[in-house]
Amino acid sequence: MAITSKTPAEQDLMRVAGRLTADVLDMIGQHVQPGISTNELDQICHDYIVESQQAIPAPLNYRGFPKSTCTSINHVVCHGIPSDKKLRNGDCVNIDITVIKDGFHGDSSRMFHVGKPNVQAQRTAQVAFDALWHGIDQALPGAHLGDIGHAIQKHIETHHCSVVREYCGHGIGRGFHEDPQVLHYGLPKSGIEIVPGMTFTIEPMVNAGKRHVRLMPDGWTVVTKDHSLSAQWEHTILITEDGNEVLTLGATERTA
């Protein structure tokens, strides 16, 4: 396992990539309305990243992925491929954005509710959001990766949801996916020790039903086996000398 701590100069570049990633998610929210297709949302994000930010959408052609964003609706857990399918009132959709700027990646995702929110979707999304922040609170120098996973798992299961185990957070920097893997379940004080300069994502996937998932024939789209709703939130984190810095905070989060 080759884990690289980022230099101060690299950390500054990560901050820029993270801010741009958050800006895309801030921008796209107003467009998430009944009747728009995920292809249209993808194109809006693509154009914004390429033209306004002079940056690169990392997912496009990554290991053959055909689009610039991942859009995961309702029971889709992750890696949903944008299509001509139109969003409907009551849908929930996760939009996952990764921006490359000056050779460094920022990675974040958020849940959006379409039209009038579905009560169960709201609840599942809130559990996932709170689980993310429980994990972030444990991302401290001297702690262990297992502390993050344990805090996330405990919160999710306390709220009678389940945590997906097949997919996890990851190191990030010059590479889209670097070491280490950041599991969203585990035991306290297990796993590697967290040290300043590390950058990684935390991105718990939460199912309203059972945790089991299935990969669709397209080779990318992951769905819940029991067709229960799923939700996910993601941030990119920098470990500092005395805590952490969330590099992908949205505008409202930065002022909260």
DRENBALUM-610239 format. One record per residue: x negated, y, z of N, C-alpha, C in turn; residue in three letters. Coordinates in steps of 0.05 Angstrom, whole numbers, padded with zeros to 5 digits. Layout:
BEGIN
R       nx       ny       nz      cax      cay      caz       cx       cy       cz   voro
R        X        Y        Z        X        Y        Z        X        Y        Z    ALA
...
//
This chain:
BEGIN
R       nx       ny       nz      cax      cay      caz       cx       cy       cz   voro
R   -00017   -00024    00000    00000    00000    00000   -00018    00025    00000    MET
R   -00014    00042   -00020   -00031    00066   -00023   -00014    00090   -00017    ALA
R   -00015    00100    00008    00000    00123    00016   -00018    00148    00016    ILE
R   -00010    00168    00001   -00026    00192   -00001   -00014    00215    00015    THR
R   -00030    00227    00031   -00022    00252    00045   -00027    00275    00026    SER
R   -00009    00293    00024   -00011    00315    00005   -00028    00337    00017    LYS
R   -00045    00349    00001   -00061    00372    00009   -00043    00397    00012    THR
R   -00052    00418    00025   -00036    00442    00027   -00027    00453    00000    PRO
R   -00044    00452   -00020   -00037    00461   -00047   -00016    00443   -00059    ALA
R   -00018    00417   -00055    00002    00398   -00066    00028    00402   -00051    GLU
R    00027    00408   -00025    00052    00413   -00010    00067    00437   -00021    GLN
R    00052    00457   -00029    00065    00481   -00041    00079    00474   -00067    ASP
R    00066    00457   -00083    00079    00449   -00108    00103    00431   -00103    LEU
R    00102    00415   -00082    00125    00399   -00075    00148    00417   -00066    MET
R    00142    00439   -00052    00163    00458   -00044    00177    00470   -00068    ARG
R    00162    00476   -00088    00174    00488   -00113    00192    00467   -00126    VAL
R    00182    00443   -00129    00199    00422   -00142    00224    00416   -00126    ALA
R    00221    00416   -00099    00244    00411   -00082    00265    00433   -00084    GLY
R    00256    00458   -00085    00274    00481   -00087    00289    00480   -00114    ARG
R    00275    00474   -00135    00288    00472   -00161    00309    00450   -00162    LEU
R    00303    00427   -00149    00322    00405   -00148    00347    00413   -00133    THR
R    00344    00427   -00111    00367    00437   -00096    00383    00457   -00112    ALA
R    00369    00473   -00127    00383    00494   -00143    00401    00481   -00164    ASP
R    00392    00458   -00176    00409    00444   -00195    00435    00435   -00182    VAL
R    00433    00423   -00158    00456    00413   -00144    00474    00436   -00135    LEU
R    00462    00459   -00127    00479    00482   -00121    00494    00492   -00146    ASP
R    00481    00491   -00169    00493    00500   -00194    00516    00483   -00203    MET
R    00512    00456   -00201    00531    00438   -00214    00557    00435   -00199    ILE
R    00558    00442   -00174    00582    00437   -00157    00607    00450   -00169    GLY
R    00605    00474   -00179    00628    00488   -00190    00640    00474   -00215    GLN
R    00624    00458   -00228    00633    00444   -00252    00647    00417   -00246    HIS
R    00644    00407   -00222    00656    00381   -00215    00686    00385   -00210    VAL
R    00701    00381   -00232    00730    00386   -00231    00744    00363   -00246    GLN
R    00769    00358   -00240    00784    00338   -00256    00783    00344   -00285    PRO
R    00779    00323   -00301    00779    00326   -00330    00752    00329   -00343    GLY
R    00731    00335   -00328    00704    00336   -00340    00692    00309   -00339    ILE
R    00676    00303   -00359    00663    00277   -00360    00635    00278   -00347    SER
R    00625    00255   -00339    00599    00255   -00327    00577    00261   -00348    THR
R    00583    00255   -00373    00564    00263   -00395    00562    00293   -00396    ASN
R    00585    00307   -00393    00584    00336   -00394    00569    00347   -00370    GLU
R    00573    00335   -00347    00558    00344   -00323    00528    00340   -00327    LEU
R    00521    00317   -00338    00493    00310   -00344    00481    00331   -00363    ASP
R    00495    00338   -00384    00485    00357   -00403    00481    00385   -00391    GLN
R    00499    00393   -00374    00496    00419   -00360    00471    00419   -00343    ILE
R    00467    00397   -00328    00443    00395   -00311    00418    00394   -00328    CYS
R    00418    00378   -00349    00395    00376   -00367    00387    00404   -00378    HIS
R    00407    00418   -00389    00401    00444   -00400    00390    00464   -00380    ASP
R    00401    00463   -00356    00392    00481   -00334    00363    00475   -00326    TYR
R    00357    00449   -00324    00330    00441   -00316    00310    00449   -00338    ILE
R    00316    00443   -00363    00297    00447   -00385    00295    00476   -00392    VAL
R    00318    00490   -00395    00318    00517   -00405    00314    00538   -00383    GLU
R    00329    00536   -00362    00328    00556   -00341    00304    00552   -00322    SER
R    00298    00527   -00316    00276    00522   -00297    00250    00516   -00310    GLN
R    00250    00512   -00337    00226    00504   -00351    00212    00480   -00338    GLN
R    00230    00461   -00332    00220    00437   -00317    00230    00412   -00332    ALA
R    00225    00388   -00321    00231    00363   -00334    00250    00347   -00316    ILE
R    00272    00336   -00328    00289    00318   -00313    00276    00290   -00312    PRO
R    00267    00282   -00288    00251    00258   -00285    00266    00232   -00294    ALA
R    00292    00229   -00290    00305    00203   -00297    00305    00197   -00327    PRO
R    00304    00218   -00344    00307    00214   -00373    00285    00197   -00383    LEU
R    00291    00173   -00394    00273    00154   -00405    00254    00141   -00384    ASN
R    00260    00145   -00358    00245    00132   -00337    00252    00102   -00337    TYR
R    00233    00085   -00344    00238    00056   -00346    00263    00050   -00364    ARG
R    00267    00067   -00383    00289    00063   -00402    00316    00075   -00394    GLY
R    00317    00090   -00372    00342    00102   -00364    00349    00124   -00385    PHE
R    00375    00124   -00395    00381    00140   -00418    00390    00168   -00413    PRO
R    00392    00177   -00388    00404    00203   -00382    00386    00219   -00363    LYS
R    00393    00244   -00358    00377    00262   -00342    00385    00262   -00312    SER
R    00408    00251   -00306    00418    00249   -00279    00430    00222   -00274    THR
R    00435    00215   -00249    00451    00192   -00242    00478    00203   -00231    CYS
R    00500    00192   -00240    00526    00200   -00231    00541    00175   -00222    THR
R    00547    00172   -00197    00558    00148   -00185    00585    00154   -00173    SER
R    00606    00142   -00185    00634    00149   -00178    00646    00127   -00161    ILE
R    00659    00135   -00139    00675    00117   -00122    00660    00093   -00112    ASN
R    00665    00069   -00124    00652    00045   -00115    00624    00040   -00127    HIS
R    00615    00059   -00143    00588    00057   -00153    00568    00066   -00132    VAL
R    00550    00049   -00125    00531    00055   -00102    00509    00074   -00111    VAL
R    00497    00068   -00134    00475    00085   -00143    00469    00079   -00173    CYS
R    00453    00097   -00185    00443    00093   -00212    00465    00092   -00234    HIS
R    00488    00104   -00228    00509    00105   -00248    00500    00121   -00272    GLY
R    00505    00111   -00296    00497    00124   -00321    00519    00143   -00330    ILE
R    00513    00169   -00334    00533    00187   -00345    00546    00177   -00370    PRO
R    00572    00181   -00373    00587    00171   -00396    00609    00190   -00403    SER
R    00626    00182   -00422    00649    00198   -00430    00672    00196   -00411    ASP
R    00669    00179   -00390    00691    00176   -00370    00696    00202   -00356    LYS
R    00721    00210   -00355    00728    00236   -00343    00735    00232   -00313    LYS
R    00727    00251   -00297    00733    00251   -00269    00762    00256   -00264    LEU
R    00773    00243   -00244    00802    00245   -00238    00805    00257   -00210    ARG
R    00828    00269   -00205    00834    00280   -00179    00831    00259   -00158    ASN
R    00817    00264   -00136    00813    00245   -00115    00788    00229   -00117    GLY
R    00774    00230   -00140    00748    00215   -00143    00728    00228   -00124    ASP
R    00708    00212   -00117    00683    00222   -00105    00660    00214   -00123    CYS
R    00641    00232   -00126    00618    00226   -00144    00592    00236   -00131    VAL
R    00573    00218   -00132    00546    00226   -00124    00530    00234   -00148    ASN
R    00518    00258   -00147    00500    00267   -00168    00472    00268   -00157    ILE
R    00454    00253   -00171    00427    00249   -00162    00408    00263   -00182    ASP
R    00393    00282   -00171    00376    00299   -00188    00347    00296   -00180    ILE
R    00329    00292   -00200    00301    00292   -00195    00288    00310   -00216    THR
R    00273    00331   -00207    00261    00351   -00224    00230    00348   -00222    VAL
R    00217    00349   -00245    00187    00350   -00245    00179    00379   -00253    ILE
R    00163    00391   -00236    00153    00418   -00242    00123    00418   -00235    LYS
R    00107    00425   -00255    00078    00427   -00251    00067    00400   -00240    ASP
R    00078    00378   -00250    00068    00352   -00244    00078    00339   -00218    GLY
R    00096    00353   -00203    00106    00343   -00178    00136    00340   -00178    PHE
R    00146    00320   -00163    00174    00313   -00163    00189    00324   -00139    HIS
R    00214    00332   -00143    00233    00337   -00122    00257    00319   -00127    GLY
R    00269    00307   -00106    00290    00287   -00110    00311    00291   -00088    ASP
R    00336    00294   -00097    00358    00298   -00078    00384    00290   -00091    SER
R    00403    00282   -00074    00430    00276   -00084    00451    00286   -00064    SER
R    00475    00291   -00074    00497    00300   -00058    00523    00287   -00067    ARG
R    00542    00286   -00049    00569    00277   -00055    00586    00301   -00062    MET
R    00603    00298   -00083    00622    00318   -00090    00650    00305   -00092    PHE
R    00670    00319   -00081    00697    00310   -00083    00712    00324   -00105    HIS
R    00727    00309   -00121    00740    00319   -00145    00769    00326   -00138    VAL
R    00776    00352   -00141    00803    00360   -00135    00809    00356   -00106    GLY
R    00833    00346   -00100    00841    00341   -00073    00826    00317   -00062    LYS
R    00811    00320   -00040    00794    00298   -00030    00811    00274   -00020    PRO
R    00800    00251   -00026    00811    00226   -00015    00801    00224    00014    ASN
R    00819    00218    00032    00812    00218    00061    00790    00198    00067    VAL
R    00792    00173    00056    00772    00153    00061    00745    00161    00049    GLN
R    00746    00173    00025    00722    00182    00012    00708    00204    00029    ALA
R    00724    00222    00040    00713    00243    00057    00699    00231    00081    GLN
R    00712    00211    00093    00701    00199    00117    00675    00185    00111    ARG
R    00675    00169    00089    00651    00154    00082    00628    00173    00075    THR
R    00634    00195    00061    00613    00214    00054    00602    00228    00079    ALA
R    00620    00233    00098    00610    00246    00123    00593    00227    00139    GLN
R    00600    00202    00140    00583    00182    00154    00555    00181    00141    VAL
R    00554    00181    00114    00529    00180    00100    00513    00206    00105    ALA
R    00526    00229    00105    00512    00254    00109    00500    00255    00137    PHE
R    00516    00248    00157    00506    00248    00185    00484    00227    00189    ASP
R    00486    00204    00175    00465    00184    00177    00439    00195    00166    ALA
R    00440    00209    00144    00416    00221    00132    00402    00239    00153    LEU
R    00418    00256    00166    00406    00274    00185    00396    00260    00210    TRP
R    00409    00239    00218    00398    00223    00241    00371    00212    00233    HIS
R    00368    00203    00208    00342    00193    00198    00321    00215    00197    GLY
R    00329    00239    00187    00311    00261    00185    00301    00269    00213    ILE
R    00318    00268    00232    00310    00275    00260    00288    00257    00271    ASP
R    00286    00233    00260    00265    00214    00269    00240    00215    00252    GLN
R    00240    00231    00231    00217    00233    00213    00197    00252    00224    ALA
R    00181    00243    00244    00163    00259    00259    00136    00247    00260    LEU
R    00114    00263    00261    00088    00251    00263    00085    00235    00289    PRO
R    00074    00211    00286    00071    00193    00309    00093    00173    00312    GLY
R    00116    00179    00299    00138    00159    00298    00132    00138    00277    ALA
R    00150    00119    00274    00146    00098    00254    00170    00098    00235    HIS
R    00165    00087    00211    00187    00086    00191    00211    00071    00202    LEU
R    00206    00051    00218    00229    00036    00230    00246    00053    00248    GLY
R    00236    00074    00259    00252    00092    00275    00273    00106    00258    ASP
R    00265    00113    00234    00284    00126    00215    00306    00106    00208    ILE
R    00298    00082    00199    00318    00062    00191    00336    00054    00214    GLY
R    00326    00052    00238    00342    00044    00261    00363    00066    00267    HIS
R    00355    00091    00266    00374    00113    00272    00396    00113    00251    ALA
R    00389    00109    00226    00409    00109    00205    00428    00086    00208    ILE
R    00417    00062    00211    00434    00038    00213    00453    00040    00237    GLN
R    00443    00049    00260    00459    00051    00284    00483    00069    00280    LYS
R    00478    00092    00267    00500    00111    00263    00521    00100    00244    HIS
R    00512    00088    00222    00530    00077    00202    00547    00055    00214    ILE
R    00535    00036    00228    00549    00013    00238    00567    00021    00262    GLU
R    00559    00041    00277    00577    00051    00298    00603    00062    00287    THR
R    00602    00072    00262    00626    00083    00249    00639    00063    00231    HIS
R    00633    00037    00235    00646    00015    00222    00643    00016    00192    HIS
R    00620    00026    00183    00613    00024    00155    00588    00006    00153    CYS
R    00578    00001    00129    00555   -00016    00125    00534   -00002    00109    SER
R    00509   -00009    00114    00486    00003    00100    00475   -00016    00079    VAL
R    00472   -00005    00055    00461   -00021    00033    00432   -00026    00038    VAL
R    00423   -00051    00034    00395   -00058    00041    00378   -00062    00016    ARG
R    00390   -00065   -00007    00374   -00071   -00031    00359   -00047   -00042    GLU
R    00367   -00023   -00034    00355    00001   -00045    00347    00019   -00021    TYR
R    00326    00035   -00025    00315    00050   -00002    00302    00076   -00011    CYS
R    00294    00091    00009    00278    00115    00003    00250    00108   -00005    GLY
R    00234    00128   -00012    00208    00122   -00023    00190    00146   -00021    HIS
R    00164    00140   -00021    00145    00162   -00024    00148    00176   -00051    GLY
R    00140    00201   -00052    00144    00217   -00076    00123    00239   -00077    ILE
R    00115    00247   -00101    00095    00267   -00105    00090    00270   -00134    GLY
R    00065    00264   -00142    00060    00263   -00171    00075    00240   -00184    ARG
R    00080    00219   -00169    00096    00197   -00179    00125    00200   -00169    GLY
R    00144    00190   -00186    00172    00190   -00179    00176    00171   -00155    PHE
R    00165    00148   -00156    00167    00128   -00134    00139    00120   -00125    HIS
R    00132    00129   -00102    00106    00122   -00090    00110    00106   -00065    GLU
R    00089    00096   -00053    00090    00084   -00027    00093    00106   -00006    ASP
R    00106    00100    00017    00118    00075    00025    00147    00072    00018    PRO
R    00158    00048    00020    00187    00045    00020    00198    00054    00047    GLN
R    00220    00068    00046    00233    00078    00070    00260    00065    00073    VAL
R    00261    00043    00089    00286    00028    00092    00306    00043    00110    LEU
R    00331    00038    00104    00352    00052    00119    00364    00034    00141    HIS
R    00349    00014    00149    00356   -00003    00172    00329   -00012    00184    TYR
R    00330   -00023    00208    00305   -00033    00220    00305   -00030    00250    GLY
R    00281   -00034    00261    00277   -00035    00290    00259   -00011    00298    LEU
R    00264    00000    00321    00246    00022    00331    00217    00013    00333    PRO
R    00199    00031    00327    00170    00027    00329    00160    00006    00310    LYS
R    00176   -00001    00290    00166   -00020    00269    00158   -00004    00244    SER
R    00143   -00018    00227    00134   -00005    00203    00110    00013    00208    GLY
R    00101    00027    00186    00077    00043    00188    00082    00068    00205    ILE
R    00061    00079    00215    00063    00104    00230    00065    00128    00211    GLU
R    00081    00147    00218    00085    00171    00202    00064    00191    00209    ILE
R    00051    00203    00188    00029    00222    00193    00034    00247    00177    VAL
R    00023    00270    00186    00026    00295    00171    00016    00293    00143    PRO
R    00030    00307    00125    00023    00306    00097    00038    00286    00080    GLY
R    00051    00267    00093    00067    00248    00078    00092    00262    00067    MET
R    00099    00254    00043    00124    00263    00031    00140    00239    00021    THR
R    00165    00238    00029    00182    00215    00021    00211    00223    00021    PHE
R    00228    00206    00009    00257    00211    00009    00270    00194    00030    THR
R    00292    00204    00040    00311    00189    00057    00337    00191    00043    ILE
R    00350    00168    00037    00374    00168    00019    00393    00146    00025    GLU
R    00404    00145    00049    00421    00122    00056    00446    00119    00039    PRO
R    00451    00094    00030    00475    00087    00015    00494    00073    00034    MET
R    00518    00083    00037    00537    00074    00057    00562    00064    00044    VAL
R    00570    00039    00050    00595    00028    00039    00617    00028    00060    ASN
R    00641    00035    00052    00664    00034    00070    00671    00006    00078    ALA
R    00664   -00013    00060    00669   -00042    00065    00643   -00056    00072    GLY
R    00639   -00080    00060    00615   -00095    00066    00591   -00085    00051    LYS
R    00568   -00092    00059    00543   -00081    00049    00535   -00092    00022    ARG
R    00547   -00114    00013    00537   -00129   -00010    00543   -00114   -00036    HIS
R    00523   -00115   -00054    00526   -00100   -00079    00520   -00118   -00103    VAL
R    00527   -00108   -00127    00523   -00124   -00151    00513   -00105   -00173    ARG
R    00493   -00115   -00188    00482   -00100   -00210    00498   -00106   -00235    LEU
R    00506   -00085   -00249    00523   -00089   -00273    00505   -00096   -00297    MET
R    00518   -00107   -00318    00503   -00116   -00342    00485   -00095   -00355    PRO
R    00491   -00069   -00351    00475   -00048   -00363    00447   -00047   -00351    ASP
R    00443   -00062   -00329    00416   -00063   -00316    00410   -00040   -00298    GLY
R    00428   -00021   -00295    00424    00002   -00277    00446    00005   -00256    TRP
R    00471    00005   -00265    00493    00012   -00247    00497   -00008   -00225    THR
R    00497    00001   -00200    00500   -00017   -00177    00527   -00010   -00165    VAL
R    00544   -00031   -00160    00571   -00027   -00149    00574   -00044   -00123    VAL
R    00593   -00036   -00107    00600   -00053   -00084    00614   -00078   -00093    THR
R    00607   -00101   -00081    00619   -00126   -00090    00649   -00127   -00083    LYS
R    00656   -00114   -00061    00685   -00115   -00053    00701   -00091   -00064    ASP
R    00688   -00075   -00081    00700   -00051   -00093    00708   -00030   -00073    HIS
R    00695   -00031   -00049    00700   -00010   -00030    00685    00015   -00038    SER
R    00693    00038   -00028    00680    00063   -00034    00651    00063   -00023    LEU
R    00634    00078   -00037    00606    00081   -00028    00599    00111   -00029    SER
R    00580    00119   -00012    00571    00147   -00011    00541    00148   -00005    ALA
R    00529    00169   -00014    00500    00172   -00010    00493    00202   -00009    GLN
R    00474    00209    00008    00461    00235    00008    00431    00230    00009    TRP
R    00416    00249   -00003    00387    00245   -00004    00373    00272   -00001    GLU
R    00350    00271    00013    00332    00294    00014    00303    00285    00012    HIS
R    00286    00303    00002    00257    00298    00002    00246    00312    00027    THR
R    00229    00298    00041    00218    00307    00067    00188    00309    00066    ILE
R    00177    00330    00078    00148    00333    00083    00144    00331    00113    LEU
R    00125    00314    00120    00118    00312    00149    00097    00333    00155    ILE
R    00102    00349    00175    00084    00371    00183    00070    00363    00209    THR
R    00052    00380    00219    00037    00374    00243    00055    00371    00267    GLU
R    00078    00386    00267    00095    00385    00291    00124    00377    00285    ASP
R    00129    00365    00262    00156    00357    00256    00159    00350    00227    GLY
R    00179    00362    00214    00183    00357    00185    00195    00382    00172    ASN
R    00193    00382    00146    00205    00403    00130    00221    00390    00108    GLU
R    00247    00397    00106    00264    00386    00085    00260    00404    00061    VAL
R    00249    00392    00039    00241    00407    00016    00264    00413   -00004    LEU
R    00287    00399    00000    00309    00400   -00019    00334    00412   -00007    THR
R    00332    00429    00012    00355    00441    00024    00370    00459    00004    LEU
R    00396    00456    00004    00413    00474   -00013    00415    00501   -00001    GLY
R    00427    00520   -00017    00429    00547   -00008    00444    00550    00018    ALA
R    00466    00535    00021    00482    00538    00046    00467    00525    00069    THR
R    00452    00504    00064    00437    00491    00085    00414    00509    00095    GLU
R    00402    00524    00076    00380    00542    00083    00389    00565    00100    ARG
R    00414    00572    00099    00424    00595    00114    00440    00586    00139    THR
R    00444    00560    00142    00460    00550    00165    00445    00554    00191    ALA
//
